[in-house]
Amino acid sequence: MSAIWWAGSALAILLAGYSVRCQEAPPSEKNGKQSAKEQAQAREQNEQQDLQKAIENAGNDRAALVKNLEAFLKNYPESQQRPQIYRAIVESSLKVDDYARATEYAERLVALRPDDASINVLAIQLLEQHGDAAGWKRAISYCTRVLEQVQRTTVNDKSPRDSVESWEKEKKRDQASVMLVRGRLFQKLNAFAEAQKDYEASYALQPTAMAAMKLAEIAELRKDPNEAIREYARAFALAGDGSGATSRAELRKKIGNVWRLAHGSEDGLGDYLLHSFDEVTASAAAPKTVRNAGLKNPYEFVLRKAPQGTPFPLTEAKGKVLVLNFWATWCGPCHELEPHFEKIAARYASDKGIEFFALNCDDDETLVPPYLEEEKPKATVLFADNLESYFSVSSFPTTIILGRDGKIAFRSDGFDPDTVDKTLGDAIESALHGGDTPATTQTSAKTP
């Protein structure tokens, strides 16, 4: 999670804007009066000239540049060039070790462009390193915003040059990084339960020495030496992975201290560290288990009820009409479809020949329980457990109806809120009573 800011590039953009505008013809005058458009052009040209002077008069003096740009902003507080000016001030302030001013303007950038992840990341980094308690709380909110943005991305957003596998790894890495930073911020605020939750989630997505070391620190604070030893040993095995954890030598001191407090001496510590090293490296090398991999029939799938994870074999629904709604917690259109789906499901509640399933496709299943607790959906919610891959679901929501013969009778990638009740209702009636009808597929713009 990094953000790179170059004052040179920001200033180049400003100067390019200046040169283009200066090439425009000066406003004309008619009978000594200017039109509103001409007056606006004149004001804009004056603004660009003043900005040019602010930059040129500073020369190579970064402190002078900051002073001049701030003076310019006082004269032109609503300038359209504010994003580039703020960036230039941030970079120049960092060059002269003025971290307070750099942080201030980074947060001004966040206010201007709250959905720009890189700007949020810059503010988070500065607040974590140079902020106070109030700043750490704001940084936590920025972390949450970035995390939500990362979680909302789908495989459709990936670059054509990237494989699905590399995109998925990068997404997990980004989520793990944000959770790790947010955990550190919670820890700074002594919110240890929240910090531990983020560290655990980060480690689950991408095991790092930093996450393990932080979990060990919290275990020490909880007076749990056995847990601290386990996490320090993991950190020791992963040391040098670039996550920013302390050196292996320092980790050796930390685990040695806790081990002695727990056991009275360091006897057995060497064997424990070797065992932990083998365990961590074996886990990293082991391929991830994909549920229901390689199955050729949907009724062979064993899904799990959410959130408990109770096994749910689809074979139990064989011979029925199945209405499957593939969704994710981060998907806005999925939330909009939910009441329509539940209303239609309620209409067929007494019909034993049809089942409605809401199939969750979140990569991070820890997001599901709190969502269900808050939303309390009435439909049966199952983890998709690779059924989305079987049906090649690439966008959410996707609704599929399987006939009694197990064949697709209807499929909709997205939905139209104005027609979904009738469209889905007609498709269900056709599947229940229409016999062998051709499969229907439609695509709507109502997708994330």
N, C-alpha and C positions, 0 to 999 in steps of 0.2 A: 504494500500500500504506500505509494509514493506520489509526490507532486513536484514537478520541476518548473520553476518560474525563471524566465530570463528577462531582465529589464531591457536588454538590448532589443529583443523581439517586440516587447510592448511599446518601446519608444519608436521602433521602426514602423509599427502600425500607425502610431500617432502622426509621425512625420509623413508617411505615405498619404494619410488623409489630408494633411495640410497641403501637400504639393498638388494633389488633385484639385482641391478647392481653389487654390491660388491660380490655377490655370483657367478657371471659369471666368467668363467676362464679367467686369464689374457691373453693379446694378445701374441701369439707365435711369434718367430723370425725365419726367414729363411735366413741363410747366412748373419746375421746381418742386414737384411732389413725387414721392416714391409709393409704389403699390405695396400692399401688405407682403406680397411674395418677395419683392425687392428688398424690403426692410429686413425680412427674415434672412435673406441671403447675406445682407450686409452684416447682421449680427453674427451669423455663422462664420463669416470671413474674419471678423474681428476676433472672435473666439479662437480660431485656428492660428491667427497671427500671434495672439497673446500666449498660446500654448507653445508655439515655436520659440518665442523669446524665452519662456520659462526653461525650456530644455537647453537652448543654446547658451544662455547666460550661466548655466550651472557648469558647463564644460564637463570635465571628468570628475568633478567633486560630487560624490553621492549624497553627502549631507546637504549640500546646497540644492541639489536636485529635489530632494524631499521637501525642503523649505519652499522652493519655488512652485512645486506642484501643489502643495497645500494652499499657498497663496492664490494660485489659479482657481482652485476649487472653491475658495471663499467668494471669488468674483463670479464663478460659473457653477453654482451648486448643483444644477440640473444638467450639466454637460453630458452629451451622449457618449463622450469618451471616458466616462468614469471607470468602467471596468478595466480598460487598459491603463489608466492613470493609477488606479488602486494597485494593480499588479506591479507597476513600476515602483510605486512607493514601498510595497512589501519587499521587493527584491533589494532595493537600495537600502532600506532600513536594516535588513539582514546583513548587508555588507559592512555596515558601521555598528553592528551589534546593538541596534536599537530594537530589542525584541518586543517591547511594549507597543511601539508604534506599528511594527510589522503585524502583530497579532490583531491590533485594532482594525487595520485596513483589510486583513484577511477576513475578519468577521463582517466588515462592510461588504466585501465581495459575496459572502454567503447570503447576506440579506438581499443583494441584487439578483443573485442567481442561485436560489436554494436547491435547485435540482441538478446542479453541476457537481458531480461526485468529486472531481479533482479539487475543486475549490473547498468543499467540505473537508476533504482529507488534509489540505494545507492548514486550515484553521484548527483541525483536531491536533495535528502535530505541534503547532505552536502553543496551543493551550495546554497540552499535556506537559510540555517542557517548561513553559514560562508562565502558565496561568495560576490563578488562585482557586479556592474551593468553588466560588461562583462560576469561574471559567471552566473548571472541570465538569460541572453539571451541564453547562452549555455544550461542551465537547461530547458528552454522553448523548445528548439529543442529536448532535450531528452524526455520531456513530450509528445511531439507530436509523437515521434517515438514509445513510449510505448503505447499511445492511439491507434495508427494505428495497433499495434500488437494485442491489446485486441479486437479491432473491427473486425479484420480478423478472429478471432477464430470462429469456428462453433460448433454446437452441436455434430458433429463427434469427436471433440477434448476432450470432457468431459470424466471424469473417469467413468467406468462402475458402480462404487459405488454411483455416484451422480445421482439424478433425473434430468430430463430436467428442472423442475421448479427451483431447487436449483442452477443449472448451470446458468440459465438465471439471477437469482438474483445476483449471484456472479459476472457475467459479467457486469451487470449494476452498481454494487457497485464499481468494479474496474474502470470503465469508469468515474463514478462520482468522485472518489477519485483523479484520474489523472487530471480531469478538474478543480477540486478545487485547487490543488497545482499549476497548470499552471495559474489559475486566480490570486492566491496570488503573483506569480512571475511577472505577468503583472502589478499588482497593485504596487509592489515595484518599477517598472520602470515608474510609472505614466501613464501607458497605460490603462486608466480606461474603455474605451469602450470595449477593448478586455477582460479585467478582468470581466466586467459585463456579457458579453456574456458567458464566461466560468462558472461563478457562476450560472447563470440562467440555463444553460444546466445541470450542476451538480445537482442543486436542483430538476430539472424536473425528472432526473433519480433516485435520492435518496434524499428526503428532509432531510437536516441536519441543526443543529443549526449554524454550521460554515458557510455554504453557505448563510443562511439567514442573519447572522450577517454581513458578508462581503458585501452583497447587500445593507444592511442598511448603512454601512459606505460610500459606493459610492453614495448612495442617499443623504446623508448629504453633501458630497462634491459638489453635483450638486445643492445644496440648494433646495431639494425637501423633506420637512419635512413629508408630508403625506406618501410618499413612504418609508421613513426611519422608521416611526412609524410602518407601516405595517410589514416591514421586521424584525425590532427588536422584535415585538410581536410574530412573527413566531419563531424567535430564542429563545425567552423566553419560549414558549410552548415546544420547542424541547430540551431545555437545559438539559445536563446530558446524551446525547446520545453517548458520546465518540468521537465526531468528533473534539474535541479540542477547541471548542468555550469557551469564558470566562464564569464564573459562572453565575447562575441565578441572584445572588445578584448584580453583576456588570451590567448585562443586564437590570436589574430593574432601575439602576441609569441612564443608557444610554437612555432608552426609556422615563424615567421621564423627563430628561433634554430636549429632543426633543419635548415632549408633552407640556411642559411648554412654550417653545419658540413659539410653534404653537398656543396654546390656552390660554396662560396667567396664567394658574393654572393647577393642576392635576385633576380637576373635570372631571369625566367620564372615567378616565384612567382605573380604576379597572374593570368597565363593559366591556371596550374594550378588555382588556387582557383576561377576561373570555371568551368573544365571540371568540377571536382568538384561544384560547386554544381548545375550542370545535370544531372550524372549522378545525384546523390542525389534531387533533386526529380523527375526523370523516373521513377526507380525507385519513389518513393513514390506517384506518380500512376498508375503502370501497374497494371492489374487483375491479380489473382493468377490464374495459369494453373491451371485445374482439369483434371486428367488424365481422359481419356475422356469429356469433357463432351458431352452431347447424344446419346450412342449409344443405339440402340433395341433392341440384341440383345446378350446377354451374351458371345456368341462374337466380337463385334467388339472386345471389350476387350483391350488389351495391358497386362498387369500387370507387376510387377517382382519378381524373386526377392529375398528378404531374406537377409542384409543387403546383398549386393553391388549390387543394383539392376539385374541382368541382365534384359533384356526377356523377357517370357513371354506370348506370344499365346495367349489361351484357345481360339482357333480350332483349335489343335493337339489339344485335348481334345474337339472336337465329335464326337458320336456315342457318347460314353461316359457312364456314370453319374458325376456329380460330387457329392462330399460336401464342402460348404463350411462351414467353422467360422469365423465372424467373431469376433475377439477383440481385446483391448488389454492392454498390459503392466500397467496399473494395476488391472485387473479381477480381483478375488479369485475369483469363481466361474469365470472363464475358466481360472485355474490349476487349479481342482479338476476341470474337465471334461477338461483336456488328457490325463491318463493314460487315461481312458476312450476318448477319440477315437483315441489312438495304438494302443491295444490292438485296437480294432475295425479300424483301418487295417491293422495287421499281419496280421489274419486274412485280408485280401483282397490281400495283397502280391503273390501270383502271378497274380491275375486282371487281365488286360490291359484288361478292359472297364470298369474303375472307377478313379477317381482321387480322392484325399483331399487337400484344400488347407486349410491354416490361414491365414486372411486377416487380416493385421494392420491395425487401424484407428486407430492412434495419430496424433494431430495432430502430435506431435513425434517424428519418425522417429529422432532421435538416441538415443531411449530403447531402440530395438529391438536394435541390435547387442550391447550389454552384457547384455541380457536373454537373448538367444539363446546367448551365450557361456556364461552361467551355467547356464541350464536345459537346453540342448542337446536341443531337441525333435527327434523322429525324423520327424515329418510334414513335407511340403513346405510351407515358409512363404513366402507372397507378401504384398506390400503390396496392400491392397484397391484402392487407386487409383480411388476413387469407385464401385466395384461395390457398396459398402454403401448408397450413395444410390440406385442403380438398384433394389435390392431393398428399399428403405425400412427398413433396419436402424436401429432407434432404441435398442436395449439390447443388452448383451453378457452372456454369449455368445449368439449366434444361430446355429443350425445349419440349413442348407438343403440338400436333396437335389434335384438336377436329373436328370430322366430322360434317356434317350438322345435324346428329341425336344426337349430344352432347356426343357421345362416343369417347374414346381415340383411334385415328387412328395411332398415332406415339408418341413415347417418347424417349428422349435421355438425360441421366444423364451425363453431360460433352459433349465434342465434339472432333472430329479429324479435325484440321485445313486444312489438305490435302484433306479431302473427304467431309467436311460438306456441301459445295455448292451442290454437286450432291446428297448426301444422303437426305438432307432436301428438295431439289427441287423435287426429285422423290417421296418423301413422300407426298408433297403438291399436286403434280399431281395425285397421287393415291387417295387422299382424295377428290379432286375436280371431277375426272372423272372415278375413278375406282370402284365406287359403294361400296358395303359392303366388304371391305377388312379387313383381320385380323389386329389387333393392333400390331405395331412393337415397340419393346423396345430394346434399346442398351445403353451400358455404356462405356464411354471413360475415359482414364486417364487424360484428359484435364479438371481437376477440381482443385479447390484451395487446 
